[in-house]
Every structure is written in structure tokens, then in C-alpha cells.
Amino acid sequence: MRRFFALCNLRRGLPSPAYLLFLLSLLLLTSEGRAQSPFKVVGNVKDSTGKPIGKVSVKLVGKSNGTSTDQNGAFTLEASPGDVLELTAVGYETLDTKLTGPGQSLELVMLIKNQALGEVVVIGYGTQRKSDLTGAVTSLKTADFNKGVNTSPQQLILGKAPGVRVVQGGGEPGSGVSVSIRGAGSITAGSEPLYVVDGVPLQNAAPVGDGGPGFSSAFTPRNPLSSINPSDIQSMDILKDASATAIYGSRGANGVVIVTTKSGSTGKMKIDYNAYLGKQNPFRQPKLLNPQQYMTTVNQLIDEGAAPVSNKVTGITNGGTDWQKQLYNTGPVIQSHDMAFSGGDNNTRYRLSMVYQNQPGVLINSFFKNYGARLNLDQTRDKFKTGLRLSYDYNDDRYLANGTGFNETAGALNAALNYDPTIPIFDNNGNYTISPFITVDNPLAIANGYTSYGDRYHFLGNIFGEYTFIPGLSMKLNVGTETFTEDRNTYISRVSQYGLASGGIANLLHGSRSSYLSELTAHYNKDFGKAVLDVVAGASYQKFINTNSLASGKGFPSDAAAGNNLALGNPTLATNSSYTADNKLLSYIGRANIGFLNRYLLTATLRVDGSSRFGANNKYGYFPSFAGAWKISNERFFEPIEHIVQDAKLRASWGRTGNQAIGNYNSIPTYVVGPSAVMNDQLVSTVVPSRVPNPNLKWETTQQTDIGLDFGLLNGRITVSADYYEKKTFDMLINLPIDLSTGFGTQLTNIGSLKNNGFEFNITSVNTKGKFSWRTTVNLSTINNKVTSIGGLPQIYDGSSIIKVGLPLRSFFGYRVLGTWQTKDDLSTTTDPVKAGDPKYLDLNGDKTVNTADRVVLGNSFPKISYGVGNYFEFGKFDLGIFIDGLGGIKKYDNNLAESLAPANIRRNRYAEPFLNRWTTSNPTNEWPSFVRQQGSFGVSTYTVRNASYLRVNNIQLGYDLTGSKAVKWARSLRVYATAQNVAMISGYLGDPSINTGGSASFSDSNNPYPQARTFMVGVNLGL
């Protein structure tokens, strides 16, 4: 003790440093002892969406005391410093939180065990947790989208969602993309889904659909959604069954795609820059006869009697010409740059983005450029929340003349497939070479002599305000508008045969599509403990205005002014036209979601639509739906197997939706310009009725039933969603034959029905975790389509297809080939003048002759199975994604093959495979005939209706994340990557089976398809 006091130096009256340290230690120990006393902990528990979670068990680890949260997620509990709170709840991950001392106000967030089920899904007029969905919805986020060059939102989801078929109308940059959800539901009306961007329903139609008189335009006009920058999209939620789509009423029959763009976040300003550069080349072009093969084949056919000797090919000039290759655009690179600035605080959040895209076409004289900007702004002040969404885009287009024309009006691709490959591009005078044997124009004369430029402007914006009166009760006003205009200038010059004959042809086209939206909705949400109620009700008004005009001229003194001065043309050959139409939609909506005991979910929806498109006797349509779900895994009896199966939920729904894509004014009398008449020696114009009106005209109705099951396996390592649906469409619009005394042959009438049904599966598996991770996604769907009524008509012929009860819609209808007549065959079994080498067609009725009575169904355009498989790997800072998609059991009519097998002239070029393997006495094949005679019809037969099944390596992307490395400390994030798109395809089809030049969900064909691009590119994602 003396030693201790000596250290303290008390005898001198001054404390030593050791004494001071001792006193400080005593003070700290005393303070700690005082803090060990119990204190009250106050907390709130919510899920990832901010929704309170009731009945959460709150315990102290190692102690007996505990409590649970009330219906608002609140709890209080006595604890001591250092205690650990353990929160548990059915369906949620266990959450542990260490307590530090009194004064803590805990805001705790619990995650659903299967994180995918905790995601927020955007539905009509609201959001919902995936675990609480009663309808069939596929939600795709930014990470799920397709990689590579995507100039439209639809391309982002190609092959990614079961039951959703994305059909490329062609590979032309910005060209039309058709989407069908769960099959085609109409013969006459549209089959496209409704697109809703940030709460504004869009018009999915181009302002200008063609290039004007004489200009061969693509089947599918430019894609209106291509003006939306894919980098701005946060999510795309695809509503498939009636429970999800009924809230959109008369526009929901073909499904709904809700596009949500990215918003700002709290914190200091962030800058994100994304860019890529790449090269591209045509993908899967059909192989034609080369010059030597062409000369040999044509001369052999002539020697065998196919044409007069005067048509023989006498030689190959300057090595001949590969006309397809001459159209390839091998120079420019594709590029895209977009930059976004985002940030904000607790009251205001913003995101401003800008984009520049330049995609030259894989064929000359075609490109797509996009310049765009978007501003998303959100502000919250107490109970009032406002938001602004504005975007403006300008598209600079050049179109290649490519369509369905024939001979001198054919598009460049049609000409390249048919033109003589033994002649050069230019003649001795420097002009484009013209073949004296065929009427098809020189492909390069068309490509360079037909010019078409388009300027498109797209404005999309809405502003909304939402006021919360009391917790759970709010009202929202949403006002929006869309304006889409296009000016297109085309000119056909004298370097082409058609332009030379007409003295030049100029067309100036203008189109505009506008819509104006006003919606008022009320939202009520209340947790009653054992039950949760969520209600939406409101009214919507939207007006659409479409205008179109054309001015055309011919007979210009020269090509110098092109289409820039129509007054220079021959005034007697000038034409003009204009068109204005509008329609309105007034709607009332209501939906109630009720949840009981966190196990039972019910949804009821009703929408009432009044449309000016409907007849006077059917102005309003009523579209109800009902759905229920049972969270089986939350039942007590499920506990014994919850270590094997988790988050099991059974869903069922029924509902009705409509299709009002029936055009304007079909229910009322309208008039058009009639033939000119002479009255009092004066030439006067006349006006005549355009149709027989139908005041009973109404929407097509689709009734859909869906049964689904969602579940997880191995603690969420595998998640599965499976659905069976049956979709019946009735009151279909058909042009029904009427008495010719009316002056017309048909009248648009609601009659007829069809049915789609099938299965859908979506599977995600986490195969490995840790330093090396591997995740797989699989989606698969089947479809069975059948016409059930066409109003008593026996059948409807539609060129190469038939519409008949019991068959899939627009089934291919033609001749079945049994093989080839051989030299040893008994030709007396038929009365047709056949010879060895001719095609042997099925004589269906056994009358010894083949005619139209012997046609049979050859298949249809609905794939029996469609699928997409993605594998995603991460190893350290490397990531690799490989996505494969495909279709099985689908047929396609190849128009170009039909023309190749039976060309209008012996000197037209042909597909290589059939003619190099044709029947001869030395090659008595049954696959292809001799092509010397065209007995029967090559048009629609098993020769030309081909199996279009395919498996494609859609894209591969390899990335490396430099974030956190010493070299890039200046950046918030940095990733570089390389992508290959349209890598490879396995298919027996002679061209590209993934392109449907008709752009139709119910009819698949190939007619001068603009090739898709195989693309290789490098890119960067930079965050500052």
C-alpha cells in the first residue's frame, strides 16, 4: 500500500500521472457499470418495399424476454448494451442486430427468404411484391435484358419471357418488331400488346408507313418504341393473364408491357457513362448460284428443254458479280454513347440522361441515328409527392428500297436474289448494266437510285401529383402526352428503269400521331392485422389524333433537285392526299387486393371502357377479372417439408379483356373520292361511300383462365414458376360477305372465335456460390392455337393460308410433295402430263389428277415450343454471360424460294441448294425435282413451306470489373466488356428463320428479308 501511495505522490500534495490514470479507470468502470442497467428499445420493422411487417418475433439472444411487432411493424423491448436482437418471421430471412445503448430508434428491414419474391413488380396503376401477385406477370430488370445492340425495348426481352414471342420484321436498323403474348387473338384487329411507359399508354404505330408511290418499302414500318433509349429503362413488366391485364380493359386482350424508366436516388450527384463500338456483317444470307454454277445450271436446263436455246448463257464478263455482296455495307462502325446525371436528397431526386446512337445498316444506304434526352424528377413535401417524366428524341433515318415489288419495281434485295450473276455492275458507257433477258432492275441501280430520308420526332411526357390524406389513403392525378411526327422524302431517279420511265418520282410524306391523357386515381391501403386491403379506383380519359399527308410528283426535267422542289414536275402527273382521324377513350377502373393471414390472396378488377370506335349500340364495354392465390408454404402442415420446398404459392385467375384495335369510323358512314363525272360539259369530282357501316360494331373479347404454381427448392437455390392458360377470343372482327346489291361485297362484323392454350415455365437456379458463381435461367412455353368459329363460313382463303374451324389460324394450305417421278415409275397412274424428274404431288381424292381439290394443311406459324436459356458466370472480377434462344415445331412460307424454284424467266438466278442437288438421270433424288417443267405448283407446297425451327446462340458477353483497383480510384465504378451478337444458329432453313418479314404473330413468311447483323463490339460502363 505504501508503494501505491508513493506512486501517487500524495505526500507532496500533487497527483502523479499514475494516480490520474487510476482515477480515470475508476470513472470509466463506474460509468460502464451504470450503463449496464436495462433500457427501452423502440423499433419498426419493414420489408424492402417499406411496408410494415406485423407479427415479427423479436427476442434477445440468450435471454428469455421477447415481444412481437404490431400491425404497423412497431415494437418496444427492454434490453442491455451489447444484447443482440433476433427477428424472425414466416417467409423472411432471420435478422440479427446488436444494441449499443439507450437512445436507439431502430428502423429494420427484413428480406424475404427468396429474394426474387421480394422484388417489387409494376402492375397496372400500382406496384406489388412478387410474393403477393395473383396474376401471371414476368418482370425483367436491367440485369435481365439482352446484351448487344438493341435499338428498341422489345429487343431487350427477346427470348427472355415465357409465352412472349418477339418477331423481328427484319434486320434493318430501327425496323419494326412484333410482339405476341400467348399467341394471336385476332384475325382482323391488331395482335400487339399495349405498351405503357411511366404510366402513359402509347400508340404502337409509325406516323408514316411507306415510302409513297413507286417506292418499295419494308413490310414493317419503323418501330415507334425505338425512340426510347434502352439504357433509360429500369424494368419491363409483362402482364399476361386477364387478372393482370383487365385493368386496361378494351386494350388488354393481347397483354400489356409496362416500361418503367430509371429515377434518381438520394446522395451526391452520380455520373454514369455507357458506350460501345462495334462492327457487323450480314447473318445467314441465302446462298445463290455463283456465276459458274449459274451458267452451268441454266444451260443444262435449256439443253433439257426448259427454254429456247436463245436464252443460253454465253459467258461470264469480268468474273461476274455477287449482287448480294455488292449490297453489303462493310465500312462504318456502330456506336452508342449515353450519359446520365442523377442524385438528390430526401425531398428531391433527379435523373438527366442523354443518348447518341449510330447504327449503319448491314446493307448500303440504310442507317438509324438517334439523339435523345430524358429528365425524370421526383419531389416529396410532407404529404404531397410530385413527379415529372419528359423525353424528347430525334431519329435520323435512311431507308433502303426493299419491299414486295416485282420486276422493275422490285426492291434491291429482291433484285439481288434474282439478277444475272454473270454480268458486271456497269456497262461500257458507265451506266448500270441492264439484262436484256429479265425485267428485274439492276440491284445497285435500285439501291443507289431510290433514296429515302426520314426525320422523326418523338415527345413523351407526363406529370403527376399524389397527396396522402391519412396514412394509407392517397389520391393521384396523372397528366401525360405523346407526340410522334415524321417527315419522309423519297426520290426515284433516272439511274433506275422505273425512274427513267417516269422522269423521276418524288414523294413528300408527313405523318403525326398524338395522344393526350388525364387520369385521377385513389389508392387505399390498410393492414388490419389478420387482413390487408389494397384498393385502387379512378377514371381515365385519353384522346388520339392521327394526321397524314402526301404530295407526289413525276416528270422532272432532271434529277438535280431530287424531291426538293415538286413544282418542277409535270403538273398533270402531280397527286396529293391528306387524312385526319381521332378517337377517344373514357374509362372507369377499380381493383381490390385482399390478403388474409399472410396465406390467402384475392384480387378483383373491373374496367369500364367507352370508345368512339365502337358502334352506337355498343359504346361501353365491361371487363371484369377475379384471381386468388394460396401461399401453401405458410400453412402449418407445410413445416415438415419446408427444408425441401419453400415459398410455394398456387394461383388461379379468370377474366375478360378487349381489343379495340379496329380502326376509326368503321361503325359510321364515311366517304371517299369517287370517279370523276361530266355534268353540263364540266368535269366534276364525286364522293362515294367507303363501306357499309355497322352500328353494332364492338370490341373483340378475350376470356382467359390461368392456373399457376410458384415455388422454391433448396433454400431458394432453385425457383420455379409454372402456368397453364386457356385464352378464348370471341366476337372477332371478320369481313362477312353481304348482298352485292349494297354496292359492297363484305361488311366488318363481330362474329367468329378462336382459342389459344399452353404451358409456361420459368426456372432460375443458383448452381454455385462463392468466388466462382454460376446462375442459370430457363424459360419455356408451348402454344396450341385453334379457330373455333368463323360465323358459319366454310373457310376463308388468304393466299397461301386457310382459316377454317378446327385448324390453327392462317394454316399453310397447299400441295404435299411425295417425291419425284422416277424413270421406273408407272406414269399411267396419273392423267397429268408428267415425266421423270417432275415433282410427285399427293393426289388426295384419287382422281388421278392434281388440282386445287388436292391441297392439304402443311403446318402453321405457331411454334410448338419456344425457349431461352441463359448461363451467367462470375469469377473474381470476370463475368461471362451466354444466352441461347430458339423455336421448335414452326413452319414458314419462303416466298423467295418459291420464286427461285419457278422463276418468271429462265435467266433469273436461284437458290444454290435445290438446283445443285436437283434430279437428273445420274442423280435420281427424291428431294428436289429436275426443274425442267413446272407441272403443278411450286408456290405453296412442302417445297416452300419449310421447317423454321432453330437454336441460336443469341449473345455472348465477357466483362471485367476494374472497380476498386489502384488504377481507377478516381472512378466510382468501371467495367469493360466485349459482346458477340447473333453468334451462331442451327437450322435446316435456307435463310434466317428468326426473321418474319410480315411482322405478324399469326403468319410467318420470308419475302426479301433485310438480313440481321452478326455483331462484335467492345464497351465500357463508367460511374463517377
Protein Blocks (a to p, Z undefined) as FASTA:
>chain_A
ZZmmmmnommnopacfklmmmmmmmmmmmmmmmmmpccddddddddfkopacehiacdde
hiabdcdddfkopacddddehiacddddehiacdddddfbghiacddddddfblmlmpcc
ddehiacdfklpcbdcddddfklpcedjdfbfklmmgokaghiacddfbjcehiacddde
eiaabfklccbdcddeehiacddddfblbebehiacdfbacdfklmpcfklpmbdcddfb
lmlmmmnommmmnopaddddddddeddddddddddddddddehiacdddfklmmmmmmmm
mmnopacfklpcfbdeehiaafklmmpcfkbccddddddddeddfkbccddddddddddd
fbehiacddddddddddddehjaccdddddddddddddddddjbehjlpcfklmmmmmcf
kbcfbdfkopacddfkbccdcfklmmmmpccddddddddddddddddfbghiacdddddd
ddddddddddddfkbmklmmnnpaadddddddddddddddddddddehjaccdddddddd
ddddddddddddehifblklmmmbmklpcfklgccdddddddddddddddddddehhlac
cdddddddddfkbcfklmbccdddddddddfklpmklmmmmmmpghiacdddddddddfb
goghklpccddddddddeehiacdddddfbdcdfkbccdddddddddddddeehhlaccd
ddddddddehiacdddddfknopabdcddedddddddddddddddfbgcjbdcddddddd
ddddddfbeghpabdcehjaccdehiaehiacddddfbjcdfkbcfklpcbdcdehiacd
ddfkonopacfklgccebdfbdfbdcdddddddehjbccdddddddehiacddfklmmmm
mcfbfkbccdfklmmmcccfklccfkbcfklacghjfkbacklmccfbdcddfbacdddd
fehiaklmmpmbdcdddddehkbccdfbfbdfkbcfkopakbccdehiacdddddddddd
ddZZ
